[in-house]
């Protein structure tokens, strides 16, 4: 049996509306919002009781999705948003953009801050890490042609 695809990456947030606005500005499309609860969901997550609001965001090419989750029950138990880039575990999502400077200008209006600076890797990429909504770490890459 072969792996078919990566379905989505999940990020837990405090404000679903703010996170949706940020990722729409980045260029993702809101595919849908829903409340998830019930025995089936509790059995998957191991959280009893569980109620979560989710928003599914889709990349413009239609191949990748980002699932934003706001847990109502139980409340989040850990906060990794300010972890440095060398922290163990899930770290970041990297997006390729057409114009990194334009993207940064638009995202700064939503509170994004560059972690250190935009750098160029050889003649291939301009790259940076930013702190997005609620401090979530996001990578941006601009392919140089």
C-alpha positions as CSV (number, residue, x, y, z in Angstrom):
1,X,0.0,0.0,0.0
2,X,1.5,3.4,-1.0
3,X,1.1,6.7,0.5
4,X,-1.4,8.8,-1.5
5,X,-0.8,12.3,-0.3
6,X,-0.4,14.6,2.7
7,X,-4.0,15.7,3.5
8,X,-3.4,18.7,5.8
9,X,-1.3,20.3,8.5
10,X,-3.1,21.5,11.6
11,X,-2.5,24.6,13.7
12,X,-4.4,25.3,17.0
13,X,-5.3,29.0,17.4
14,X,-7.1,31.2,19.9
15,X,-8.9,33.3,17.3
16,X,-10.2,31.5,14.3
17,X,-11.3,34.7,12.6
18,X,-7.9,36.4,12.9
19,X,-6.1,33.3,11.6
20,X,-8.5,32.9,8.7
21,X,-7.9,36.6,7.8
22,X,-4.1,36.2,7.9
23,X,-4.0,33.1,5.8
24,X,-6.5,34.5,3.2
25,X,-4.2,37.5,2.9
26,X,-1.3,35.1,2.4
27,X,-3.3,33.6,-0.5
28,X,-5.1,30.5,0.9
29,X,-8.8,30.1,0.3
30,X,-11.3,29.3,3.0
31,X,-12.7,25.9,2.0
32,X,-15.2,25.7,4.9
33,X,-15.8,26.0,8.7
34,X,-17.4,23.5,11.0
35,X,-17.9,22.6,14.6
36,X,-16.6,19.1,15.4
37,X,-17.8,17.1,18.4
38,X,-19.2,13.7,19.3
39,X,-18.0,10.3,20.2
40,X,-16.2,9.6,16.9
41,X,-14.1,12.8,17.3
42,X,-13.3,12.0,20.9
43,X,-12.2,8.5,20.0
44,X,-9.8,9.9,17.3
45,X,-8.3,12.6,19.5
46,X,-8.4,10.9,22.9
47,X,-10.0,14.1,24.3
48,X,-13.2,13.5,26.4
49,X,-15.3,15.6,26.1
50,X,-14.2,17.5,22.9
51,X,-15.7,20.4,21.0
52,X,-13.6,22.2,18.4
53,X,-14.3,24.8,15.7
54,X,-12.2,24.2,12.5
55,X,-11.6,26.1,9.3
56,X,-10.1,24.3,6.3
57,X,-7.8,26.5,4.2
58,X,-6.7,25.4,0.7
59,X,-3.6,26.5,-1.2
60,X,-4.2,28.1,-4.7
61,X,-2.9,25.0,-6.5
62,X,-5.5,22.8,-4.6
63,X,-2.9,20.3,-3.5
64,X,-2.4,21.3,0.2
65,X,-4.6,22.3,3.1
66,X,-4.2,23.9,6.4
67,X,-6.6,23.0,9.2
68,X,-7.0,25.8,11.7
69,X,-8.6,24.6,15.0
70,X,-10.0,26.5,18.0
71,X,-10.6,24.1,20.9
72,X,-13.6,25.0,23.1
73,X,-13.5,21.9,25.2
74,X,-11.0,21.0,26.6
75,X,-9.0,24.2,26.7
76,X,-5.5,24.0,25.1
77,X,-2.9,22.7,27.5
78,X,0.4,23.8,26.1
79,X,1.7,26.8,24.1
80,X,4.5,26.3,21.6
81,X,4.0,29.6,19.7
82,X,7.1,31.3,20.9
83,X,9.4,28.2,20.6
84,X,12.6,29.0,18.7
85,X,13.2,27.4,15.3
86,X,15.3,24.6,16.8
87,X,12.6,23.4,19.1
88,X,11.7,19.7,18.9
89,X,8.4,18.6,17.4
90,X,6.2,20.4,14.9
91,X,7.7,23.7,13.9
92,X,6.4,25.5,10.9
93,X,4.7,25.5,7.6
94,X,6.7,26.8,4.6
95,X,4.8,28.6,1.7
96,X,6.3,29.5,-1.7
97,X,5.2,33.0,-2.7
98,X,5.6,35.1,-5.9
99,X,7.1,38.2,-4.2
100,X,8.4,37.9,-0.7
101,X,8.5,41.7,-0.2
102,X,4.9,42.3,-1.3
103,X,3.8,39.3,0.8
104,X,5.5,40.7,3.9
105,X,4.0,44.1,3.4
106,X,0.5,42.7,3.2
107,X,1.0,40.3,6.2
108,X,2.5,43.0,8.4
109,X,-0.9,44.6,8.4
110,X,-2.1,41.4,10.1
111,X,0.7,41.6,12.7
112,X,3.3,39.4,11.0
113,X,6.9,40.0,12.1
114,X,10.1,38.7,10.4
115,X,12.0,36.5,12.9
116,X,15.4,37.9,11.8
117,X,15.8,38.9,8.2
118,X,15.1,37.9,4.6
119,X,18.1,36.1,3.2
120,X,19.1,34.9,-0.2
121,X,20.2,31.3,-0.7
122,X,22.5,31.2,-3.7
123,X,20.6,32.1,-6.9
124,X,17.7,29.9,-6.0
125,X,15.6,31.4,-3.2
126,X,14.9,34.3,-0.9
127,X,13.7,33.0,2.4
128,X,12.5,34.2,5.8
129,X,10.6,33.0,8.9
130,X,7.8,35.1,10.2
131,X,5.7,35.0,13.3
132,X,2.1,35.1,12.1
133,X,-1.2,35.1,13.9
134,X,-0.7,34.5,17.6
135,X,3.1,34.0,17.1
136,X,2.8,30.9,14.9
137,X,6.0,30.3,13.0
138,X,5.7,30.4,9.2
139,X,8.3,30.1,6.5
140,X,8.2,32.1,3.2
141,X,10.2,31.2,0.1
142,X,10.5,33.1,-3.2
143,X,11.9,31.1,-6.0
144,X,14.4,33.2,-8.0
145,X,14.2,32.6,-11.8
